[in-house]
Amino acid sequence: MNESPPGFHSWLEVVRTHAACERVLTERCRAEGLTLAQHDVLSALVGGPLRPTELASRLLVAKSNVTAVITRMARD
């Protein structure tokens, strides 16, 4: 029988909790006509305008992802 490394079960609970929170937030965003990515962009901009590079850094995504989300938001 393989034993789990120390902390594995705690890490697994963190992952499960994150997934559950993401599901709830995704559902709530959908009810408002937003994607989770659009919500993240709007939340990051609450403090004021940011350049796409700054926004990408804050959201921990590639600049191309930010550009795509903003383009879709402007189109919609």
SEFI-362791 format. One record per residue: residue number from 1; x, y, z of N, C-alpha, C, CB in turn. Coordinates in steps of 0.001 Angstrom, whole numbers, plus 500000, padded with zeros to 6 digits. Glycine has a CB too. Example, Ala and Ser with C-alpha at 12.3 -4.5 7.8 and 13.67 -1.06 7.14 Angstrom:
% residues 2
R  num    n_c1    n_c2    n_c3   ca_c1   ca_c2   ca_c3    c_c1    c_c2    c_c3   cb_c1   cb_c2   cb_c3
R    1  513190  494310  507800  512300  495500  507800  513200  496700  507800  511308  495527  509046
R    2  512850  497750  507080  513670  498940  507140  512900  500030  507870  514084  499402  505725
% end
This chain:
% residues 76
R  num    n_c1    n_c2    n_c3   ca_c1   ca_c2   ca_c3    c_c1    c_c2    c_c3   cb_c1   cb_c2   cb_c3
R    1  500852  498821  500000  500000  500000  500000  500899  501244  500000  499030  499997  501236
R    2  500619  502168  499112  501394  503406  499016  500858  504438  499999  501358  503966  497578
R    3  501779  505043  500729  501395  506120  501628  501517  507441  500895  502264  506118  502908
R    4  500622  508348  501194  500680  509681  500592  501783  510485  501255  499319  510413  500722
R    5  502418  511356  500492  503447  512219  501088  502817  513155  502120  504179  513041  499991
R    6  503613  513637  503056  503080  514568  504067  502434  515789  503410  504204  515022  505024
R    7  501282  516145  503898  500598  517322  503382  499738  517077  502163  501586  518350  503061
R    8  499788  515865  501605  499049  515588  500367  497550  515788  500548  499324  514162  499895
R    9  497000  515273  501642  495550  515378  501843  495116  516824  502062  495117  514521  503036
R   10  495952  517594  502725  495647  519023  502887  495663  519725  501540  496653  519693  503844
R   11  496672  519433  500723  496763  520022  499384  495540  519637  498555  498060  519567  498674
R   12  495135  518374  498644  493971  517906  497887  492709  518651  498305  493777  516398  498082
R   13  492559  518923  499581  491401  519681  500051  491425  521115  499534  491351  519679  501576
R   14  492597  521708  499468  492719  523055  498901  492277  523046  497438  494180  523576  499023
R   15  492727  522066  496676  492358  521957  495265  490855  521769  495120  493107  520790  494596
R   16  490278  520912  495923  488817  520676  495860  488035  521934  496225  488415  519523  496804
R   17  488486  522637  497248  487813  523875  497664  487898  524938  496576  488427  524410  498968
R   18  489070  525060  495970  489242  526012  494865  488290  525678  493722  490703  526004  494359
R   19  488200  524415  493362  487315  524003  492265  485856  524313  492596  487482  522499  491974
R   20  485446  524075  493833  484068  524362  494237  483779  525856  494176  483803  523834  495652
R   21  484717  526670  494649  484547  528128  494593  484477  528611  493154  485696  528836  495328
R   22  485318  528055  492304  485323  528451  490896  483999  528096  490220  486489  527780  490158
R   23  483429  526941  490561  482129  526558  489988  481047  527553  490385  481731  525140  490444
R   24  481006  527932  491658  479993  528883  492136  480174  530238  491463  480070  529038  493673
R   25  481400  530724  491411  481663  532019  490793  481324  531999  489304  483127  532415  490995
R   26  481642  530914  488625  481319  530785  487206  479810  530855  486987  481876  529467  486645
R   27  479049  530174  487837  477585  530203  487725  477043  531610  487961  476951  529222  488725
R   28  477577  532291  488956  477109  533654  489258  477483  534633  488143  477699  534137  490596
R   29  478661  534468  487586  479071  535320  486458  478166  535076  485263  480547  535055  486073
R   30  477889  533810  484985  477025  533458  483850  475650  534104  484001  476881  531924  483731
R   31  475129  534146  485231  473826  534769  485490  473851  536262  485177  473413  534551  486947
R   32  475018  536878  485244  475182  538298  484933  475635  538536  483498  476176  538920  485884
R   33  475755  537465  482723  476167  537600  481327  477661  537762  481148  475475  538761  480709
R   34  478431  537313  482126  479891  537425  482066  480544  536054  482107  480412  538288  483219
R   35  481741  535982  481574  482569  534809  481783  483426  535072  483017  483452  534492  480523
R   36  484039  534049  483534  484917  534217  484679  486106  535110  484315  485404  532849  485186
R   37  486626  534961  483103  487743  535802  482657  487330  537272  482592  488249  535335  481279
R   38  486120  537554  482119  485643  538935  482070  485490  539499  483480  484303  539020  481314
R   39  484995  538699  484392  484872  539114  485786  486244  539456  486357  484201  538010  486627
R   40  487228  538622  486066  488581  538864  486571  489133  540194  486057  489515  537715  486164
R   41  488912  540466  484772  489388  541724  484193  488694  542907  484860  489147  541751  482666
R   42  487386  542853  484974  486655  543964  485601  487063  544156  487055  485147  543723  485517
R   43  487258  543066  487777  487677  543154  489176  489049  543806  489303  487699  541763  489814
R   44  489941  543458  488401  491291  544030  488434  491276  545522  488119  492199  543301  487443
R   45  490285  545966  487357  490218  547368  486940  489473  548272  487924  489560  547456  485597
R   46  488970  547709  489008  488229  548502  489989  489074  549651  490525  487760  547616  491143
R   47  490361  549411  490728  491231  550441  491275  491660  551496  490277  492428  549813  491849
R   48  491303  551327  489014  491679  552292  487992  492232  551594  486765  492700  553277  488539
R   49  492514  552363  485729  492973  551770  484470  494354  551116  484602  493013  552835  483381
R   50  494546  550080  483808  495824  549377  483739  496147  549094  482275  495787  548054  484569
R   51  497409  549096  481952  497835  548674  480621  497636  547160  480520  499334  549073  480344
R   52  497432  546654  479307  497255  545203  479156  498384  544382  479789  497150  544857  477689
R   53  499613  544864  479698  500739  544145  480300  500599  544086  481815  502067  544813  479919
R   54  500195  545207  482431  499996  545244  483881  498826  544347  484287  499750  546691  484356
R   55  497780  544382  483493  496604  543559  483751  496962  542075  483680  495485  543888  482748
R   56  497706  541692  482655  498125  540299  482507  498964  539855  483693  498912  540109  481208
R   57  499855  540717  484134  500708  540395  485279  499867  540216  486537  501763  541495  485495
R   58  498925  541096  486730  498066  541020  487918  497193  539767  487898  497181  542269  488014
R   59  496755  539366  486708  495875  538206  486581  496637  536888  486393  494934  538412  485419
R   60  497949  536986  486280  498798  535803  486094  498458  535046  484816  498665  534870  487287
R   61  498219  535803  483743  497934  535209  482432  498800  535900  481387  496414  535333  482067
R   62  498799  535356  480183  499550  535962  479084  498825  537206  478581  499749  534950  477931
R   63  499594  538163  478093  499015  539399  477557  498030  539093  476436  500122  540338  477045
R   64  498316  538070  475635  497402  537713  474544  496038  537281  475082  498007  536589  473688
R   65  496002  536643  476256  494718  536268  476859  493924  537506  477243  494938  535378  478095
R   66  494601  538488  477839  493942  539730  478237  493410  540449  477001  494917  540643  479022
R   67  494215  540514  475971  493804  541182  474732  492564  540510  474152  494951  541168  473698
R   68  492539  539187  474155  491385  538454  473611  490121  538712  474433  491681  536944  473572
R   69  490245  538713  475750  489070  538954  476612  488560  540369  476407  489419  538723  478109
R   70  489455  541347  476383  489046  542745  476197  488416  542950  474824  490252  543688  476371
R   71  488966  542320  473801  488399  542427  472455  486978  541874  472426  489281  541683  471435
R   72  486781  540712  473054  485422  540123  473101  484466  541022  473889  485463  538704  473742
R   73  484957  541595  475001  484104  542469  475803  483697  543707  475008  484824  542881  477096
R   74  484624  544292  474277  484314  545479  473476  483331  545133  472361  485603  546083  472881
R   75  483509  543968  471753  482616  543544  470684  481200  543324  471214  483142  542265  470026
R   76  481117  542694  472380  479802  542370  472962  479133  543613  473539  479947  541297  474059
% end
